[in-house]
Amino acid sequence: MAIAPALSLDQLQVLLTVVDTGSFAAAGRKLNRATSAISYAIDTLEHQLGIQLFDRGSTRRPQLTHAGEAVVAEARAVMLGADMLRARVKGLVEGLEAEVSLAIDQMVPPQQLAEILSAFHREFPTVPLRMNSETMGGVERILQSGHCGIGIGGLLHMSGDGFTSVRIDGGRIIPVARPDHPLARARAKAGAAREHLQIVLTDSGQTDTRTYSVVAGSIWRVGDLSWKRALLLAGVGWGGMPEPMVREDLQAGRLTHLRLSEFRGSKYCRSCTRTIVRQGRRGAG
């Protein structure tokens, strides 16, 4: 069985240049080659592929056949991939990371982080990013395991062992419930929150199911903020939520900010940490 000759990036570039400029002569001028060289390159490509790419007899300008249109679409994808590969290699040579891996606490406002990551992509378009969403101590665990190199998490849940760390900012945690919840109908008496189901975020990676800021006698533990918000919107209990994540719910009247003497809210301080790569330890990102 005969093996077809390998196609080259130069052949694909010639093909796309002919399509984009509209003629063999214009492609030759753009590539600084003779028109006969362009024609020969296309003839060779057609012979290798075993199909006709252009219908040269129908018009003065080379017109793509249906098969040619399909080949051009694939050729553009190949050339885009080649350009990305060149840019990626150039970045690696210049010292850019092969990949940036992040572990993000769910308490971090996604809109704020998305703006930062958008700016990162504009500055370093060839660097891939891998994100992991964690709760509480999960950020530290995934950093310690070596699966991520950078983490953004709460100071309360970070021991700092083996990390370089810098405090970046904090966010408000406020108690909320649906407007028809008993705690929201009137100013709640002191201690009333203890009598109603509280939805709390728990660290699912810990066997002791640790919880924080618990005041109610009856609690549901959830390991994801989106589920916690869904339960609160459904009227199942009350709980503390990062204010940026429920801001639209508060403005739309889907949730209300509770005024509780035993749970006034708090400030969740965040830090950005990076693993310290040590001898014999697998680093990341």
C-alpha positions as CSV (number, residue, x, y, z in Angstrom):
1,M,0.0,0.0,0.0
2,A,1.5,3.3,-1.1
3,I,2.0,6.0,1.5
4,A,0.8,9.4,0.4
5,P,3.5,12.1,0.6
6,A,3.3,14.3,3.7
7,L,1.7,17.7,3.3
8,S,3.7,20.7,4.4
9,L,2.7,23.9,6.2
10,D,4.1,25.8,3.2
11,Q,1.6,24.1,0.8
12,L,-1.2,25.0,3.1
13,Q,0.0,28.6,3.4
14,V,0.1,28.9,-0.4
15,L,-3.5,27.5,-0.7
16,L,-4.8,29.9,1.9
17,T,-3.0,32.9,0.3
18,V,-4.6,32.1,-3.1
19,V,-8.0,32.0,-1.5
20,D,-7.5,35.2,0.5
21,T,-6.0,37.2,-2.3
22,G,-8.3,35.9,-5.0
23,S,-5.7,34.8,-7.6
24,F,-2.5,33.0,-8.2
25,A,-0.7,36.1,-9.3
26,A,-1.8,38.1,-6.2
27,A,-0.7,35.2,-4.0
28,G,2.7,35.2,-5.8
29,R,3.1,38.9,-5.1
30,K,2.2,38.5,-1.4
31,L,4.6,35.5,-0.9
32,N,7.3,37.0,-3.2
33,R,7.1,34.1,-5.6
34,A,6.5,33.6,-9.3
35,T,3.0,32.9,-10.4
36,S,4.2,29.7,-12.0
37,A,5.6,28.6,-8.6
38,I,2.2,29.2,-7.0
39,S,0.4,27.2,-9.7
40,Y,2.9,24.4,-9.4
41,A,2.4,24.3,-5.6
42,I,-1.4,24.0,-6.0
43,D,-1.1,21.4,-8.7
44,T,1.2,19.3,-6.4
45,L,-1.2,19.7,-3.5
46,E,-4.1,18.6,-5.6
47,H,-2.1,15.6,-6.9
48,Q,-1.2,14.6,-3.3
49,L,-4.7,14.9,-2.0
50,G,-6.2,13.2,-5.1
51,I,-8.9,16.0,-5.5
52,Q,-9.4,19.2,-7.4
53,L,-9.3,22.2,-5.2
54,F,-10.1,25.0,-7.8
55,D,-12.4,25.1,-10.7
56,R,-10.1,27.1,-13.0
57,G,-12.3,27.0,-16.1
58,S,-15.5,28.5,-14.9
59,T,-14.2,32.0,-14.1
60,R,-11.1,34.1,-14.5
61,R,-10.6,34.0,-10.8
62,P,-9.8,30.6,-9.2
63,Q,-13.1,29.3,-7.7
64,L,-13.0,26.7,-4.9
65,T,-14.7,23.4,-5.6
66,H,-16.9,22.0,-2.8
67,A,-14.0,19.7,-1.9
68,G,-11.7,22.6,-1.9
69,E,-13.9,24.5,0.5
70,A,-13.7,21.6,3.0
71,V,-9.9,21.4,2.6
72,V,-9.5,25.1,3.2
73,A,-11.5,25.0,6.4
74,E,-9.2,22.3,7.7
75,A,-6.1,24.1,6.4
76,R,-7.1,27.2,8.4
77,A,-7.4,25.1,11.6
78,V,-4.0,23.5,11.0
79,M,-2.3,26.8,10.4
80,L,-4.0,28.3,13.5
81,G,-2.7,25.4,15.5
82,A,0.8,25.9,14.0
83,D,0.7,29.6,14.9
84,M,-0.3,28.7,18.4
85,L,2.4,26.1,18.7
86,R,5.0,28.7,17.6
87,A,3.7,31.2,20.1
88,R,3.6,28.6,22.9
89,V,7.2,27.5,22.2
90,K,8.4,31.1,22.1
91,G,6.7,31.8,25.5
92,L,8.4,28.7,27.0
93,V,11.8,29.8,25.6
94,E,11.2,33.2,27.2
95,G,10.5,31.7,30.5
96,L,6.7,31.5,30.7
97,E,5.1,28.7,32.7
98,A,3.9,25.7,30.8
99,E,0.6,25.9,32.7
100,V,-0.8,28.0,35.6
101,S,-2.9,25.9,38.0
102,L,-5.2,27.6,40.5
103,A,-7.1,26.4,43.5
104,I,-9.9,28.9,44.3
105,D,-12.0,29.1,47.4
106,Q,-15.7,29.3,46.6
107,M,-15.9,32.4,48.7
108,V,-13.9,34.4,46.1
109,P,-16.3,36.5,44.1
110,P,-16.3,35.0,40.6
111,Q,-16.9,38.3,38.8
112,Q,-13.8,39.9,40.3
113,L,-11.7,36.9,39.6
114,A,-13.0,36.6,36.0
115,E,-11.8,40.2,35.3
116,I,-8.4,39.4,36.6
117,L,-8.1,36.2,34.6
118,S,-9.3,38.0,31.5
119,A,-6.5,40.5,31.9
120,F,-4.1,37.5,32.4
121,H,-5.3,35.9,29.1
122,R,-4.7,39.2,27.2
123,E,-1.2,39.4,28.6
124,F,-0.3,35.7,28.2
125,P,-2.6,34.3,25.5
126,T,-0.5,31.1,25.1
127,V,-0.4,30.0,28.7
128,P,-3.1,27.4,29.6
129,L,-5.0,27.8,32.9
130,R,-6.4,25.0,35.1
131,M,-8.8,26.0,37.9
132,N,-10.1,24.0,40.8
133,S,-13.0,25.2,43.0
134,E,-12.6,24.3,46.7
135,T,-14.2,25.0,50.0
136,M,-12.5,26.0,53.2
137,G,-9.4,23.8,53.8
138,G,-9.6,22.3,50.3
139,V,-7.3,25.0,48.9
140,E,-4.5,24.1,51.3
141,R,-4.9,20.4,50.7
142,I,-4.7,20.6,46.9
143,L,-1.7,22.9,47.2
144,Q,0.0,20.5,49.6
145,S,-0.7,17.6,47.2
146,G,1.1,19.4,44.4
147,H,-1.8,19.3,42.0
148,C,-2.0,23.2,42.0
149,G,0.7,25.8,42.4
150,I,-1.3,28.8,43.4
151,G,-4.2,29.1,45.7
152,I,-6.6,31.8,46.8
153,G,-8.3,31.0,50.1
154,G,-9.3,32.2,53.5
155,L,-6.7,32.9,56.1
156,L,-8.8,31.0,58.6
157,H,-8.2,27.7,56.7
158,M,-4.6,28.2,55.7
159,S,-1.8,27.0,58.0
160,G,0.9,28.6,55.9
161,D,3.2,25.6,56.1
162,G,5.2,25.2,52.9
163,F,3.7,28.3,51.3
164,T,4.7,31.8,50.4
165,S,1.6,33.9,51.2
166,V,0.4,37.5,50.7
167,R,-2.9,38.9,52.0
168,I,-4.9,40.4,49.2
169,D,-8.4,41.5,50.4
170,G,-11.5,40.4,52.2
171,G,-15.2,39.9,51.6
172,R,-18.4,40.4,53.6
173,I,-20.4,37.4,54.7
174,I,-24.0,38.4,55.5
175,P,-26.9,36.3,56.8
176,V,-29.7,36.0,54.3
177,A,-33.0,34.1,53.8
178,R,-36.0,34.3,51.5
179,P,-38.3,37.3,52.3
180,D,-41.1,35.1,53.5
181,H,-38.8,33.3,56.0
182,P,-39.9,33.8,59.7
183,L,-36.6,35.6,60.5
184,A,-37.3,38.1,57.7
185,R,-40.9,38.9,58.4
186,A,-40.2,41.1,61.4
187,R,-37.3,42.1,63.4
188,A,-36.2,38.9,65.0
189,K,-35.9,38.6,68.7
190,A,-32.6,37.9,70.2
191,G,-31.7,34.3,69.8
192,A,-34.4,33.6,67.2
193,A,-31.8,32.4,64.6
194,R,-31.1,29.4,66.9
195,E,-34.6,28.2,66.4
196,H,-34.5,27.9,62.6
197,L,-32.6,25.6,60.2
198,Q,-29.3,27.0,59.2
199,I,-27.6,26.1,55.9
200,V,-23.8,26.0,56.5
201,L,-20.9,25.4,54.2
202,T,-18.7,22.5,55.2
203,D,-15.3,21.1,54.2
204,S,-16.3,17.9,52.4
205,G,-12.6,16.8,52.4
206,Q,-12.5,16.6,56.2
207,T,-13.8,13.5,58.0
208,D,-14.8,15.6,61.1
209,T,-17.2,17.7,58.9
210,R,-16.0,20.9,60.5
211,T,-18.4,23.9,60.2
212,Y,-17.9,27.5,61.1
213,S,-20.1,30.4,62.3
214,V,-22.8,27.9,63.4
215,V,-25.5,29.3,65.8
216,A,-28.6,27.2,65.1
217,G,-29.4,24.0,66.8
218,S,-30.5,22.4,63.5
219,I,-28.2,22.6,60.5
220,W,-27.8,21.3,57.0
221,R,-24.3,20.9,55.7
222,V,-23.5,21.5,52.0
223,G,-20.2,21.4,50.3
224,D,-20.9,23.9,47.5
225,L,-22.0,27.5,47.6
226,S,-24.3,27.1,44.5
227,W,-26.3,24.5,46.3
228,K,-26.4,26.6,49.5
229,R,-27.8,29.5,47.5
230,A,-30.3,27.3,45.8
231,L,-31.6,26.0,49.1
232,L,-31.9,29.5,50.5
233,L,-33.8,30.7,47.4
234,A,-36.1,27.7,47.9
235,G,-36.9,28.9,51.4
236,V,-35.0,26.1,53.1
237,G,-33.5,27.8,56.2
238,W,-31.2,30.7,56.4
239,G,-27.4,31.1,56.1
240,G,-24.4,33.3,55.6
241,M,-23.4,34.1,52.0
242,P,-20.7,36.2,50.4
243,E,-22.4,39.5,49.7
244,P,-21.2,39.8,46.1
245,M,-22.7,36.4,45.3
246,V,-26.2,37.3,46.5
247,R,-26.2,41.0,45.6
248,E,-28.5,40.6,42.6
249,D,-30.8,38.3,44.6
250,L,-31.0,41.0,47.3
251,Q,-31.7,43.7,44.7
252,A,-34.4,41.6,43.0
253,G,-36.0,40.8,46.3
254,R,-35.4,37.0,46.0
255,L,-33.4,37.1,49.3
256,T,-33.2,39.6,52.1
257,H,-30.4,40.6,54.5
258,L,-31.3,39.4,58.0
259,R,-30.7,41.5,61.0
260,L,-29.6,39.0,63.7
261,S,-28.0,39.8,67.0
262,E,-26.3,36.4,67.1
263,F,-25.1,36.5,63.5
264,R,-24.3,39.9,62.3
265,G,-22.0,38.7,59.5
266,S,-18.2,38.7,59.2
267,K,-15.3,39.6,57.0
268,Y,-13.8,36.7,55.2
269,C,-10.1,37.6,54.7
270,R,-8.3,36.1,51.7
271,S,-4.8,35.5,50.8
272,C,-2.9,34.4,47.7
273,T,-0.5,31.6,48.3
274,R,2.0,29.7,46.2
275,T,3.6,26.3,47.0
276,I,7.3,26.3,47.8
277,V,8.9,23.6,45.6
278,R,11.2,21.4,47.7
279,Q,13.6,18.6,46.8
280,G,11.7,15.4,46.4
281,R,8.3,17.1,46.2
282,R,6.2,17.4,43.0
283,G,5.7,21.0,42.1
284,A,2.9,22.3,39.9
285,G,2.0,25.3,37.8
